[in-house]
Amino acid sequence: MAAVLVSAAVLVSAEVLVSAEVLVSAKIQDAIRVNGGYYLSIDNAKLAADDFRVNSTSSTRTTTKVVTIIQEEMNGQVVTSEII
């Protein structure tokens, strides 16, 4: 009877160990997913900043060209600038 109780205790201990391992594994996987989300957010922010910089530069160039054309027209000069 004592051997059965010891076997049952070992079995319960083994089940607790497996359960703890599964719990730790789930926590690790969850942390990896959260970490991946952070990396994705950082990457998206970098892409948005780059897109803003490119669009801002393009917009500034276009505005400068338009202002130059308007000034040339107002001064009666031949328009040599192109918008494109």
PyMOL Python script that loads the backbone (N, CA, C, O; Angstrom):
from pymol import cmd

cmd.read_pdbstr("""\
ATOM      1  N   MET A   1       0.817  -1.186   0.000  1.00  0.00           N
ATOM      2  CA  MET A   1       0.000   0.000   0.000  1.00  0.00           C
ATOM      3  C   MET A   1       0.866   1.257   0.000  1.00  0.00           C
ATOM      4  O   MET A   1       0.514   2.259  -0.623  1.00  0.00           O
ATOM      5  N   ALA A   2       1.995   1.202   0.698  1.00  0.00           N
ATOM      6  CA  ALA A   2       2.889   2.348   0.768  1.00  0.00           C
ATOM      7  C   ALA A   2       3.492   2.634  -0.606  1.00  0.00           C
ATOM      8  O   ALA A   2       3.705   3.791  -0.969  1.00  0.00           O
ATOM      9  N   ALA A   3       3.767   1.569  -1.371  1.00  0.00           N
ATOM     10  CA  ALA A   3       4.335   1.748  -2.708  1.00  0.00           C
ATOM     11  C   ALA A   3       3.345   2.453  -3.618  1.00  0.00           C
ATOM     12  O   ALA A   3       3.739   3.258  -4.461  1.00  0.00           O
ATOM     13  N   VAL A   4       2.064   2.157  -3.455  1.00  0.00           N
ATOM     14  CA  VAL A   4       1.019   2.798  -4.267  1.00  0.00           C
ATOM     15  C   VAL A   4       0.933   4.273  -3.916  1.00  0.00           C
ATOM     16  O   VAL A   4       0.793   5.116  -4.803  1.00  0.00           O
ATOM     17  N   LEU A   5       1.014   4.596  -2.619  1.00  0.00           N
ATOM     18  CA  LEU A   5       0.957   5.993  -2.196  1.00  0.00           C
ATOM     19  C   LEU A   5       2.159   6.773  -2.709  1.00  0.00           C
ATOM     20  O   LEU A   5       2.024   7.916  -3.147  1.00  0.00           O
ATOM     21  N   VAL A   6       3.339   6.151  -2.655  1.00  0.00           N
ATOM     22  CA  VAL A   6       4.541   6.803  -3.164  1.00  0.00           C
ATOM     23  C   VAL A   6       4.410   7.020  -4.667  1.00  0.00           C
ATOM     24  O   VAL A   6       4.754   8.085  -5.179  1.00  0.00           O
ATOM     25  N   SER A   7       3.908   6.002  -5.373  1.00  0.00           N
ATOM     26  CA  SER A   7       3.721   6.126  -6.818  1.00  0.00           C
ATOM     27  C   SER A   7       2.726   7.232  -7.137  1.00  0.00           C
ATOM     28  O   SER A   7       2.930   8.000  -8.078  1.00  0.00           O
ATOM     29  N   ALA A   8       1.654   7.317  -6.363  1.00  0.00           N
ATOM     30  CA  ALA A   8       0.653   8.364  -6.573  1.00  0.00           C
ATOM     31  C   ALA A   8       1.260   9.739  -6.298  1.00  0.00           C
ATOM     32  O   ALA A   8       0.982  10.693  -7.024  1.00  0.00           O
ATOM     33  N   ALA A   9       2.077   9.845  -5.267  1.00  0.00           N
ATOM     34  CA  ALA A   9       2.714  11.117  -4.935  1.00  0.00           C
ATOM     35  C   ALA A   9       3.695  11.525  -6.033  1.00  0.00           C
ATOM     36  O   ALA A   9       3.771  12.698  -6.397  1.00  0.00           O
ATOM     37  N   VAL A  10       4.438  10.566  -6.554  1.00  0.00           N
ATOM     38  CA  VAL A  10       5.376  10.847  -7.644  1.00  0.00           C
ATOM     39  C   VAL A  10       4.616  11.276  -8.885  1.00  0.00           C
ATOM     40  O   VAL A  10       5.035  12.194  -9.591  1.00  0.00           O
ATOM     41  N   LEU A  11       3.494  10.609  -9.153  1.00  0.00           N
ATOM     42  CA  LEU A  11       2.673  10.947 -10.313  1.00  0.00           C
ATOM     43  C   LEU A  11       2.125  12.363 -10.191  1.00  0.00           C
ATOM     44  O   LEU A  11       2.151  13.125 -11.158  1.00  0.00           O
ATOM     45  N   VAL A  12       1.629  12.720  -9.005  1.00  0.00           N
ATOM     46  CA  VAL A  12       1.109  14.069  -8.777  1.00  0.00           C
ATOM     47  C   VAL A  12       2.237  15.084  -8.924  1.00  0.00           C
ATOM     48  O   VAL A  12       2.046  16.141  -9.525  1.00  0.00           O
ATOM     49  N   SER A  13       3.410  14.769  -8.378  1.00  0.00           N
ATOM     50  CA  SER A  13       4.559  15.667  -8.504  1.00  0.00           C
ATOM     51  C   SER A  13       4.955  15.840  -9.964  1.00  0.00           C
ATOM     52  O   SER A  13       5.282  16.946 -10.394  1.00  0.00           O
ATOM     53  N   ALA A  14       4.926  14.757 -10.722  1.00  0.00           N
ATOM     54  CA  ALA A  14       5.267  14.824 -12.139  1.00  0.00           C
ATOM     55  C   ALA A  14       4.239  15.664 -12.890  1.00  0.00           C
ATOM     56  O   ALA A  14       4.602  16.441 -13.773  1.00  0.00           O
ATOM     57  N   GLU A  15       2.965  15.515 -12.548  1.00  0.00           N
ATOM     58  CA  GLU A  15       1.915  16.305 -13.197  1.00  0.00           C
ATOM     59  C   GLU A  15       2.079  17.788 -12.876  1.00  0.00           C
ATOM     60  O   GLU A  15       1.879  18.641 -13.741  1.00  0.00           O
ATOM     61  N   VAL A  16       2.442  18.089 -11.641  1.00  0.00           N
ATOM     62  CA  VAL A  16       2.660  19.480 -11.243  1.00  0.00           C
ATOM     63  C   VAL A  16       3.849  20.055 -12.005  1.00  0.00           C
ATOM     64  O   VAL A  16       3.808  21.197 -12.463  1.00  0.00           O
ATOM     65  N   LEU A  17       4.914  19.253 -12.140  1.00  0.00           N
ATOM     66  CA  LEU A  17       6.087  19.697 -12.889  1.00  0.00           C
ATOM     67  C   LEU A  17       5.741  19.967 -14.345  1.00  0.00           C
ATOM     68  O   LEU A  17       6.136  20.995 -14.894  1.00  0.00           O
ATOM     69  N   VAL A  18       5.007  19.056 -14.974  1.00  0.00           N
ATOM     70  CA  VAL A  18       4.610  19.237 -16.370  1.00  0.00           C
ATOM     71  C   VAL A  18       3.724  20.465 -16.494  1.00  0.00           C
ATOM     72  O   VAL A  18       3.872  21.250 -17.431  1.00  0.00           O
ATOM     73  N   SER A  19       2.808  20.632 -15.559  1.00  0.00           N
ATOM     74  CA  SER A  19       1.919  21.789 -15.575  1.00  0.00           C
ATOM     75  C   SER A  19       2.715  23.088 -15.430  1.00  0.00           C
ATOM     76  O   SER A  19       2.424  24.077 -16.102  1.00  0.00           O
ATOM     77  N   ALA A  20       3.709  23.079 -14.560  1.00  0.00           N
ATOM     78  CA  ALA A  20       4.550  24.262 -14.370  1.00  0.00           C
ATOM     79  C   ALA A  20       5.370  24.548 -15.626  1.00  0.00           C
ATOM     80  O   ALA A  20       5.541  25.706 -16.007  1.00  0.00           O
ATOM     81  N   GLU A  21       5.875  23.499 -16.269  1.00  0.00           N
ATOM     82  CA  GLU A  21       6.639  23.678 -17.502  1.00  0.00           C
ATOM     83  C   GLU A  21       5.766  24.259 -18.607  1.00  0.00           C
ATOM     84  O   GLU A  21       6.205  25.128 -19.360  1.00  0.00           O
ATOM     85  N   VAL A  22       4.530  23.778 -18.701  1.00  0.00           N
ATOM     86  CA  VAL A  22       3.597  24.297 -19.707  1.00  0.00           C
ATOM     87  C   VAL A  22       3.296  25.763 -19.424  1.00  0.00           C
ATOM     88  O   VAL A  22       3.232  26.579 -20.344  1.00  0.00           O
ATOM     89  N   LEU A  23       3.113  26.093 -18.154  1.00  0.00           N
ATOM     90  CA  LEU A  23       2.828  27.475 -17.773  1.00  0.00           C
ATOM     91  C   LEU A  23       4.007  28.387 -18.108  1.00  0.00           C
ATOM     92  O   LEU A  23       3.817  29.474 -18.655  1.00  0.00           O
ATOM     93  N   VAL A  24       5.204  27.953 -17.786  1.00  0.00           N
ATOM     94  CA  VAL A  24       6.399  28.744 -18.090  1.00  0.00           C
ATOM     95  C   VAL A  24       6.558  28.884 -19.602  1.00  0.00           C
ATOM     96  O   VAL A  24       6.872  29.966 -20.097  1.00  0.00           O
ATOM     97  N   SER A  25       6.344  27.803 -20.326  1.00  0.00           N
ATOM     98  CA  SER A  25       6.447  27.844 -21.782  1.00  0.00           C
ATOM     99  C   SER A  25       5.425  28.813 -22.376  1.00  0.00           C
ATOM    100  O   SER A  25       5.743  29.554 -23.305  1.00  0.00           O
ATOM    101  N   ALA A  26       4.217  28.812 -21.853  1.00  0.00           N
ATOM    102  CA  ALA A  26       3.178  29.729 -22.332  1.00  0.00           C
ATOM    103  C   ALA A  26       3.557  31.176 -22.034  1.00  0.00           C
ATOM    104  O   ALA A  26       3.330  32.064 -22.856  1.00  0.00           O
ATOM    105  N   LYS A  27       4.134  31.412 -20.857  1.00  0.00           N
ATOM    106  CA  LYS A  27       4.563  32.774 -20.510  1.00  0.00           C
ATOM    107  C   LYS A  27       5.689  33.241 -21.427  1.00  0.00           C
ATOM    108  O   LYS A  27       5.715  34.401 -21.839  1.00  0.00           O
ATOM    109  N   ILE A  28       6.610  32.349 -21.745  1.00  0.00           N
ATOM    110  CA  ILE A  28       7.713  32.695 -22.646  1.00  0.00           C
ATOM    111  C   ILE A  28       7.171  33.021 -24.035  1.00  0.00           C
ATOM    112  O   ILE A  28       7.568  34.014 -24.644  1.00  0.00           O
ATOM    113  N   GLN A  29       6.269  32.187 -24.529  1.00  0.00           N
ATOM    114  CA  GLN A  29       5.685  32.436 -25.849  1.00  0.00           C
ATOM    115  C   GLN A  29       4.916  33.750 -25.867  1.00  0.00           C
ATOM    116  O   GLN A  29       4.974  34.490 -26.849  1.00  0.00           O
ATOM    117  N   ASP A  30       4.203  34.042 -24.798  1.00  0.00           N
ATOM    118  CA  ASP A  30       3.471  35.307 -24.714  1.00  0.00           C
ATOM    119  C   ASP A  30       4.437  36.491 -24.716  1.00  0.00           C
ATOM    120  O   ASP A  30       4.185  37.499 -25.376  1.00  0.00           O
ATOM    121  N   ALA A  31       5.534  36.368 -23.982  1.00  0.00           N
ATOM    122  CA  ALA A  31       6.535  37.441 -23.949  1.00  0.00           C
ATOM    123  C   ALA A  31       7.167  37.639 -25.326  1.00  0.00           C
ATOM    124  O   ALA A  31       7.450  38.771 -25.719  1.00  0.00           O
ATOM    125  N   ILE A  32       7.389  36.559 -26.052  1.00  0.00           N
ATOM    126  CA  ILE A  32       7.944  36.653 -27.404  1.00  0.00           C
ATOM    127  C   ILE A  32       6.971  37.385 -28.320  1.00  0.00           C
ATOM    128  O   ILE A  32       7.387  38.220 -29.124  1.00  0.00           O
ATOM    129  N   ARG A  33       5.672  37.080 -28.206  1.00  0.00           N
ATOM    130  CA  ARG A  33       4.662  37.768 -29.027  1.00  0.00           C
ATOM    131  C   ARG A  33       4.612  39.252 -28.699  1.00  0.00           C
ATOM    132  O   ARG A  33       4.555  40.087 -29.601  1.00  0.00           O
ATOM    133  N   VAL A  34       4.634  39.582 -27.424  1.00  0.00           N
ATOM    134  CA  VAL A  34       4.602  40.991 -27.013  1.00  0.00           C
ATOM    135  C   VAL A  34       5.844  41.708 -27.535  1.00  0.00           C
ATOM    136  O   VAL A  34       5.754  42.818 -28.059  1.00  0.00           O
ATOM    137  N   ASN A  35       6.999  41.070 -27.391  1.00  0.00           N
ATOM    138  CA  ASN A  35       8.252  41.645 -27.874  1.00  0.00           C
ATOM    139  C   ASN A  35       8.194  41.870 -29.385  1.00  0.00           C
ATOM    140  O   ASN A  35       8.642  42.905 -29.880  1.00  0.00           O
ATOM    141  N   GLY A  36       7.648  40.909 -30.109  1.00  0.00           N
ATOM    142  CA  GLY A  36       7.488  41.052 -31.556  1.00  0.00           C
ATOM    143  C   GLY A  36       6.589  42.225 -31.903  1.00  0.00           C
ATOM    144  O   GLY A  36       6.827  42.929 -32.885  1.00  0.00           O
ATOM    145  N   GLY A  37       5.557  42.436 -31.096  1.00  0.00           N
ATOM    146  CA  GLY A  37       4.671  43.584 -31.305  1.00  0.00           C
ATOM    147  C   GLY A  37       5.414  44.899 -31.139  1.00  0.00           C
ATOM    148  O   GLY A  37       5.175  45.855 -31.876  1.00  0.00           O
ATOM    149  N   TYR A  38       6.322  44.940 -30.164  1.00  0.00           N
ATOM    150  CA  TYR A  38       7.128  46.152 -29.971  1.00  0.00           C
ATOM    151  C   TYR A  38       8.020  46.403 -31.187  1.00  0.00           C
ATOM    152  O   TYR A  38       8.116  47.528 -31.675  1.00  0.00           O
ATOM    153  N   TYR A  39       8.670  45.342 -31.669  1.00  0.00           N
ATOM    154  CA  TYR A  39       9.519  45.495 -32.849  1.00  0.00           C
ATOM    155  C   TYR A  39       8.704  45.961 -34.054  1.00  0.00           C
ATOM    156  O   TYR A  39       9.168  46.796 -34.830  1.00  0.00           O
ATOM    157  N   LEU A  40       7.497  45.427 -34.213  1.00  0.00           N
ATOM    158  CA  LEU A  40       6.634  45.833 -35.318  1.00  0.00           C
ATOM    159  C   LEU A  40       6.243  47.299 -35.197  1.00  0.00           C
ATOM    160  O   LEU A  40       6.234  48.023 -36.193  1.00  0.00           O
ATOM    161  N   SER A  41       5.922  47.742 -33.993  1.00  0.00           N
ATOM    162  CA  SER A  41       5.569  49.150 -33.773  1.00  0.00           C
ATOM    163  C   SER A  41       6.749  50.070 -34.078  1.00  0.00           C
ATOM    164  O   SER A  41       6.575  51.125 -34.687  1.00  0.00           O
ATOM    165  N   ILE A  42       7.931  49.674 -33.660  1.00  0.00           N
ATOM    166  CA  ILE A  42       9.128  50.475 -33.937  1.00  0.00           C
ATOM    167  C   ILE A  42       9.376  50.548 -35.441  1.00  0.00           C
ATOM    168  O   ILE A  42       9.676  51.617 -35.974  1.00  0.00           O
ATOM    169  N   ASP A  43       9.251  49.413 -36.121  1.00  0.00           N
ATOM    170  CA  ASP A  43       9.459  49.382 -37.567  1.00  0.00           C
ATOM    171  C   ASP A  43       8.432  50.255 -38.280  1.00  0.00           C
ATOM    172  O   ASP A  43       8.780  50.981 -39.210  1.00  0.00           O
ATOM    173  N   ASN A  44       7.167  50.192 -37.854  1.00  0.00           N
ATOM    174  CA  ASN A  44       6.125  51.023 -38.456  1.00  0.00           C
ATOM    175  C   ASN A  44       6.404  52.503 -38.229  1.00  0.00           C
ATOM    176  O   ASN A  44       6.178  53.320 -39.121  1.00  0.00           O
ATOM    177  N   ALA A  45       6.889  52.852 -37.053  1.00  0.00           N
ATOM    178  CA  ALA A  45       7.214  54.255 -36.768  1.00  0.00           C
ATOM    179  C   ALA A  45       8.360  54.736 -37.658  1.00  0.00           C
ATOM    180  O   ALA A  45       8.334  55.866 -38.146  1.00  0.00           O
ATOM    181  N   LYS A  46       9.362  53.884 -37.870  1.00  0.00           N
ATOM    182  CA  LYS A  46      10.473  54.248 -38.756  1.00  0.00           C
ATOM    183  C   LYS A  46       9.984  54.454 -40.186  1.00  0.00           C
ATOM    184  O   LYS A  46      10.392  55.402 -40.857  1.00  0.00           O
ATOM    185  N   LEU A  47       9.105  53.558 -40.652  1.00  0.00           N
ATOM    186  CA  LEU A  47       8.568  53.695 -42.005  1.00  0.00           C
ATOM    187  C   LEU A  47       7.735  54.963 -42.145  1.00  0.00           C
ATOM    188  O   LEU A  47       7.818  55.651 -43.162  1.00  0.00           O
ATOM    189  N   ALA A  48       6.936  55.274 -41.136  1.00  0.00           N
ATOM    190  CA  ALA A  48       6.116  56.490 -41.173  1.00  0.00           C
ATOM    191  C   ALA A  48       6.994  57.737 -41.183  1.00  0.00           C
ATOM    192  O   ALA A  48       6.712  58.688 -41.912  1.00  0.00           O
ATOM    193  N   ALA A  49       8.048  57.738 -40.387  1.00  0.00           N
ATOM    194  CA  ALA A  49       8.959  58.884 -40.356  1.00  0.00           C
ATOM    195  C   ALA A  49       9.659  59.054 -41.700  1.00  0.00           C
ATOM    196  O   ALA A  49       9.810  60.174 -42.188  1.00  0.00           O
ATOM    197  N   ASP A  50      10.082  57.955 -42.291  1.00  0.00           N
ATOM    198  CA  ASP A  50      10.731  58.011 -43.596  1.00  0.00           C
ATOM    199  C   ASP A  50       9.758  58.513 -44.662  1.00  0.00           C
ATOM    200  O   ASP A  50      10.126  59.337 -45.501  1.00  0.00           O
ATOM    201  N   ASP A  51       8.529  58.024 -44.632  1.00  0.00           N
ATOM    202  CA  ASP A  51       7.505  58.466 -45.578  1.00  0.00           C
ATOM    203  C   ASP A  51       7.229  59.954 -45.415  1.00  0.00           C
ATOM    204  O   ASP A  51       7.104  60.677 -46.404  1.00  0.00           O
ATOM    205  N   PHE A  52       7.133  60.410 -44.180  1.00  0.00           N
ATOM    206  CA  PHE A  52       6.903  61.833 -43.923  1.00  0.00           C
ATOM    207  C   PHE A  52       8.060  62.667 -44.463  1.00  0.00           C
ATOM    208  O   PHE A  52       7.844  63.708 -45.083  1.00  0.00           O
ATOM    209  N   ARG A  53       9.283  62.209 -44.227  1.00  0.00           N
ATOM    210  CA  ARG A  53      10.462  62.946 -44.689  1.00  0.00           C
ATOM    211  C   ARG A  53      10.478  63.041 -46.212  1.00  0.00           C
ATOM    212  O   ARG A  53      10.745  64.110 -46.761  1.00  0.00           O
ATOM    213  N   VAL A  54      10.196  61.940 -46.894  1.00  0.00           N
ATOM    214  CA  VAL A  54      10.192  61.932 -48.361  1.00  0.00           C
ATOM    215  C   VAL A  54       9.093  62.844 -48.891  1.00  0.00           C
ATOM    216  O   VAL A  54       9.335  63.641 -49.798  1.00  0.00           O
ATOM    217  N   ASN A  55       7.885  62.735 -48.333  1.00  0.00           N
ATOM    218  CA  ASN A  55       6.778  63.575 -48.793  1.00  0.00           C
ATOM    219  C   ASN A  55       7.028  65.041 -48.484  1.00  0.00           C
ATOM    220  O   ASN A  55       6.692  65.909 -49.289  1.00  0.00           O
ATOM    221  N   SER A  56       7.606  65.324 -47.347  1.00  0.00           N
ATOM    222  CA  SER A  56       7.893  66.703 -46.967  1.00  0.00           C
ATOM    223  C   SER A  56       8.926  67.314 -47.909  1.00  0.00           C
ATOM    224  O   SER A  56       8.780  68.460 -48.335  1.00  0.00           O
ATOM    225  N   THR A  57       9.956  66.561 -48.230  1.00  0.00           N
ATOM    226  CA  THR A  57      10.991  67.037 -49.146  1.00  0.00           C
ATOM    227  C   THR A  57      10.403  67.301 -50.524  1.00  0.00           C
ATOM    228  O   THR A  57      10.689  68.326 -51.143  1.00  0.00           O
ATOM    229  N   SER A  58       9.584  66.378 -50.999  1.00  0.00           N
ATOM    230  CA  SER A  58       8.948  66.536 -52.307  1.00  0.00           C
ATOM    231  C   SER A  58       8.027  67.744 -52.321  1.00  0.00           C
ATOM    232  O   SER A  58       8.016  68.513 -53.282  1.00  0.00           O
ATOM    233  N   SER A  59       7.260  67.908 -51.263  1.00  0.00           N
ATOM    234  CA  SER A  59       6.341  69.040 -51.164  1.00  0.00           C
ATOM    235  C   SER A  59       7.100  70.361 -51.123  1.00  0.00           C
ATOM    236  O   SER A  59       6.683  71.338 -51.744  1.00  0.00           O
ATOM    237  N   THR A  60       8.200  70.393 -50.401  1.00  0.00           N
ATOM    238  CA  THR A  60       9.017  71.607 -50.315  1.00  0.00           C
ATOM    239  C   THR A  60       9.588  71.970 -51.683  1.00  0.00           C
ATOM    240  O   THR A  60       9.604  73.143 -52.056  1.00  0.00           O
ATOM    241  N   ARG A  61      10.051  70.984 -52.424  1.00  0.00           N
ATOM    242  CA  ARG A  61      10.591  71.243 -53.766  1.00  0.00           C
ATOM    243  C   ARG A  61       9.511  71.802 -54.683  1.00  0.00           C
ATOM    244  O   ARG A  61       9.748  72.768 -55.409  1.00  0.00           O
ATOM    245  N   THR A  62       8.329  71.200 -54.652  1.00  0.00           N
ATOM    246  CA  THR A  62       7.227  71.666 -55.491  1.00  0.00           C
ATOM    247  C   THR A  62       6.835  73.085 -55.116  1.00  0.00           C
ATOM    248  O   THR A  62       6.628  73.924 -55.994  1.00  0.00           O
ATOM    249  N   THR A  63       6.730  73.361 -53.828  1.00  0.00           N
ATOM    250  CA  THR A  63       6.375  74.707 -53.368  1.00  0.00           C
ATOM    251  C   THR A  63       7.414  75.722 -53.821  1.00  0.00           C
ATOM    252  O   THR A  63       7.062  76.812 -54.271  1.00  0.00           O
ATOM    253  N   THR A  64       8.679  75.376 -53.705  1.00  0.00           N
ATOM    254  CA  THR A  64       9.755  76.272 -54.132  1.00  0.00           C
ATOM    255  C   THR A  64       9.660  76.560 -55.627  1.00  0.00           C
ATOM    256  O   THR A  64       9.832  77.703 -56.050  1.00  0.00           O
ATOM    257  N   LYS A  65       9.392  75.541 -56.422  1.00  0.00           N
ATOM    258  CA  LYS A  65       9.266  75.728 -57.867  1.00  0.00           C
ATOM    259  C   LYS A  65       8.079  76.628 -58.203  1.00  0.00           C
ATOM    260  O   LYS A  65       8.195  77.517 -59.048  1.00  0.00           O
ATOM    261  N   VAL A  66       6.943  76.406 -57.551  1.00  0.00           N
ATOM    262  CA  VAL A  66       5.749  77.212 -57.805  1.00  0.00           C
ATOM    263  C   VAL A  66       6.001  78.668 -57.423  1.00  0.00           C
ATOM    264  O   VAL A  66       5.633  79.575 -58.169  1.00  0.00           O
ATOM    265  N   VAL A  67       6.617  78.897 -56.283  1.00  0.00           N
ATOM    266  CA  VAL A  67       6.920  80.267 -55.843  1.00  0.00           C
ATOM    267  C   VAL A  67       7.863  80.936 -56.839  1.00  0.00           C
ATOM    268  O   VAL A  67       7.684  82.110 -57.161  1.00  0.00           O
ATOM    269  N   THR A  68       8.855  80.215 -57.326  1.00  0.00           N
ATOM    270  CA  THR A  68       9.791  80.762 -58.310  1.00  0.00           C
ATOM    271  C   THR A  68       9.061  81.155 -59.589  1.00  0.00           C
ATOM    272  O   THR A  68       9.302  82.232 -60.134  1.00  0.00           O
ATOM    273  N   ILE A  69       8.176  80.298 -60.067  1.00  0.00           N
ATOM    274  CA  ILE A  69       7.414  80.594 -61.282  1.00  0.00           C
ATOM    275  C   ILE A  69       6.542  81.829 -61.078  1.00  0.00           C
ATOM    276  O   ILE A  69       6.478  82.693 -61.953  1.00  0.00           O
ATOM    277  N   ILE A  70       5.878  81.919 -59.941  1.00  0.00           N
ATOM    278  CA  ILE A  70       5.016  83.076 -59.659  1.00  0.00           C
ATOM    279  C   ILE A  70       5.846  84.353 -59.603  1.00  0.00           C
ATOM    280  O   ILE A  70       5.441  85.381 -60.146  1.00  0.00           O
ATOM    281  N   GLN A  71       6.992  84.295 -58.957  1.00  0.00           N
ATOM    282  CA  GLN A  71       7.860  85.477 -58.875  1.00  0.00           C
ATOM    283  C   GLN A  71       8.362  85.887 -60.256  1.00  0.00           C
ATOM    284  O   GLN A  71       8.425  87.076 -60.566  1.00  0.00           O
ATOM    285  N   GLU A  72       8.716  84.917 -61.081  1.00  0.00           N
ATOM    286  CA  GLU A  72       9.167  85.224 -62.437  1.00  0.00           C
ATOM    287  C   GLU A  72       8.042  85.864 -63.244  1.00  0.00           C
ATOM    288  O   GLU A  72       8.273  86.820 -63.985  1.00  0.00           O
ATOM    289  N   GLU A  73       6.836  85.344 -63.104  1.00  0.00           N
ATOM    290  CA  GLU A  73       5.681  85.904 -63.812  1.00  0.00           C
ATOM    291  C   GLU A  73       5.415  87.333 -63.346  1.00  0.00           C
ATOM    292  O   GLU A  73       5.145  88.214 -64.162  1.00  0.00           O
ATOM    293  N   MET A  74       5.490  87.562 -62.034  1.00  0.00           N
ATOM    294  CA  MET A  74       5.214  88.895 -61.491  1.00  0.00           C
ATOM    295  C   MET A  74       6.279  89.902 -61.919  1.00  0.00           C
ATOM    296  O   MET A  74       5.980  91.084 -62.086  1.00  0.00           O
ATOM    297  N   ASN A  75       7.503  89.451 -62.094  1.00  0.00           N
ATOM    298  CA  ASN A  75       8.603  90.332 -62.498  1.00  0.00           C
ATOM    299  C   ASN A  75       8.704  90.473 -64.011  1.00  0.00           C
ATOM    300  O   ASN A  75       9.573  91.182 -64.518  1.00  0.00           O
ATOM    301  N   GLY A  76       7.807  89.791 -64.735  1.00  0.00           N
ATOM    302  CA  GLY A  76       7.814  89.868 -66.188  1.00  0.00           C
ATOM    303  C   GLY A  76       8.949  89.101 -66.830  1.00  0.00           C
ATOM    304  O   GLY A  76       9.309  89.357 -67.979  1.00  0.00           O
ATOM    305  N   GLN A  77       9.505  88.175 -66.103  1.00  0.00           N
ATOM    306  CA  GLN A  77      10.602  87.379 -66.640  1.00  0.00           C
ATOM    307  C   GLN A  77      10.044  86.183 -67.399  1.00  0.00           C
ATOM    308  O   GLN A  77       8.899  85.775 -67.207  1.00  0.00           O
ATOM    309  N   VAL A  78      10.875  85.644 -68.250  1.00  0.00           N
ATOM    310  CA  VAL A  78      10.503  84.422 -68.947  1.00  0.00           C
ATOM    311  C   VAL A  78      10.547  83.287 -67.930  1.00  0.00           C
ATOM    312  O   VAL A  78      11.512  83.144 -67.180  1.00  0.00           O
ATOM    313  N   VAL A  79       9.499  82.496 -67.918  1.00  0.00           N
ATOM    314  CA  VAL A  79       9.431  81.388 -66.965  1.00  0.00           C
ATOM    315  C   VAL A  79      10.314  80.263 -67.471  1.00  0.00           C
ATOM    316  O   VAL A  79      10.059  79.672 -68.521  1.00  0.00           O
ATOM    317  N   THR A  80      11.352  79.981 -66.710  1.00  0.00           N
ATOM    318  CA  THR A  80      12.287  78.930 -67.104  1.00  0.00           C
ATOM    319  C   THR A  80      12.128  77.684 -66.247  1.00  0.00           C
ATOM    320  O   THR A  80      12.688  76.631 -66.553  1.00  0.00           O
ATOM    321  N   SER A  81      11.369  77.811 -65.182  1.00  0.00           N
ATOM    322  CA  SER A  81      11.207  76.682 -64.269  1.00  0.00           C
ATOM    323  C   SER A  81      10.046  75.810 -64.716  1.00  0.00           C
ATOM    324  O   SER A  81       9.079  76.288 -65.310  1.00  0.00           O
ATOM    325  N   GLU A  82      10.157  74.554 -64.426  1.00  0.00           N
ATOM    326  CA  GLU A  82       9.075  73.617 -64.695  1.00  0.00           C
ATOM    327  C   GLU A  82       8.585  73.061 -63.372  1.00  0.00           C
ATOM    328  O   GLU A  82       9.362  72.896 -62.431  1.00  0.00           O
ATOM    329  N   ILE A  83       7.294  72.774 -63.304  1.00  0.00           N
ATOM    330  CA  ILE A  83       6.722  72.233 -62.068  1.00  0.00           C
ATOM    331  C   ILE A  83       7.130  70.783 -61.894  1.00  0.00           C
ATOM    332  O   ILE A  83       7.347  70.327 -60.771  1.00  0.00           O
ATOM    333  N   ILE A  84       7.234  70.075 -62.964  1.00  0.00           N
ATOM    334  CA  ILE A  84       7.523  68.642 -62.873  1.00  0.00           C
ATOM    335  C   ILE A  84       8.990  68.414 -62.655  1.00  0.00           C
ATOM    336  O   ILE A  84       9.428  67.269 -62.553  1.00  0.00           O
TER     337      ILE A  84
END
""", "prot")
cmd.dss("prot")
cmd.show_as("cartoon", "prot")
cmd.util.cbc("prot")
cmd.orient("prot")
